[in-house]
Amino acid sequence: MTKQFDVIIIGGGVVGLTAALALADYYEHIAVIDAHALCPEQLNDSMRVLALNQTSKELLTKLNIWPALKPCEATPYRHMRVWDGLSGANLKLDTQLQAQTELGHIVQDNALKRTLLTQAHAHDHIALIDNTPIEKVSVLDEGCKLISDTQCWQAKLLLVADGAESVVRSQLGVTIWRYDYHQKALVATVKTSKPHQHTAYQIFTPTGPLAFLPLASKNECSIVWSTTPKHAETLKNLAADEFNQALTQAFESHLGDVELQSTRLTFPLIMRHTKQYAGHNWLLLGDAAHTIHPLAGLGLNLGLADVLSWLKCSERRAIDKPFALQKALKAYQRDRKAHVLPLIMLLGSLKTLFLQSASPIVSLRGFGLSSVNHFDVFKKILMKSADTL
């Protein structure tokens, strides 16, 4: 027997659940299907943190997600300090430039997902179907049909948000532009002898950017160290004391001595960009559509911007009007390509630029960074761009 829904969302991560809660005001029958468990109590402990901009916070606030987070789960950062380890040039961003109380927040990934799952479970319009891999997807004249090994569903609109290695994206026949950054990111939680003062720091080292992101405790940070795969694995396997010394040195002791507080995890950095954001009765969201370098901390913000874009492009009850739905899907594709592809190119160029060690290039990028730092108008443009993805 085929179960009918207005909208089916594949993927119960942050982006998929946010989309479900956002669309629940418009549609009464929404399903979120995931190959893994969708139970708040079964979330594994994770040290992963997420950088959220003001636009993402506003979206989560409208959905009553943000007020449900505990203060210790969302740490505001009010300053940003970025500098080039070779030239010494730096860029400083502060809240007074935009008359705001914070530039953004560092949020615990599990805390955000747990809150989203709790809200979704309690919502009368949302059905959560977990531990159910999708085996086949068929695009129909008026909707999409999905089949697992035991069940079958049909919906007027399919949203695909099942991650970077999306199975459903592949089943739809969507091709991906993929580029290996030839780097790995090492993440960990550390304690510093000096307080972070609600500042997000990033230094461009000769092998890649190293970020210190403030956590709830004034002397704790989450680090993201992007470097060569070989160096990342070496760092991961160092004794704790040796790692502390290497990290303190690479960060130029800006927060004093650094002490490891967690395990160290590494993952490869790969750019992905879909060649097609939407088709007949379906669209891609989040990592299923794009993955970018973490140097600007925009990954999740880009996924939540996908959700906002679809809300902007689609009419209320658009799925009941086939012509309006196809028009909205085309508008969504145009909007996301126009915003995402230039950002991918920019981040790739910055990553390449700051890996160069030739004196003329070091001098040139140092001049550019210092020039931006001296003019508030450039800083404001930069900050606004990071909020309008």
Salt bridges, closest charged atoms under 4 A:
ASP6 OD2 - ARG317 NH1 3.99
ASP34 OD1 - HIS36 ND1 3.44
ASP84 OD2 - ARG365 NE 2.63
ASP94 OD1 - HIS79 ND1 2.51
ASP94 OD1 - ARG81 NH2 3.32
GLU102 OE2 - LYS57 NZ 3.21
GLU165 OE2 - ARG178 NH1 3.63
GLU165 OE2 - ARG272 NH2 2.93
GLU233 OE2 - LYS184 NZ 3.00
GLU252 OE1 - HIS254 NE2 3.68
ASP306 OD2 - HIS290 NE2 2.71
ASP306 OD1 - ARG336 NE 2.70
GLU315 OE1 - LYS321 NZ 3.45
ASP320 OD1 - LYS156 NZ 2.76
ASP320 OD2 - ARG317 NH2 2.61
ASP335 OD1 - LYS312 NZ 3.25
ASP335 OD2 - ARG336 NH1 3.20
ASP335 OD1 - HIS339 ND1 3.49
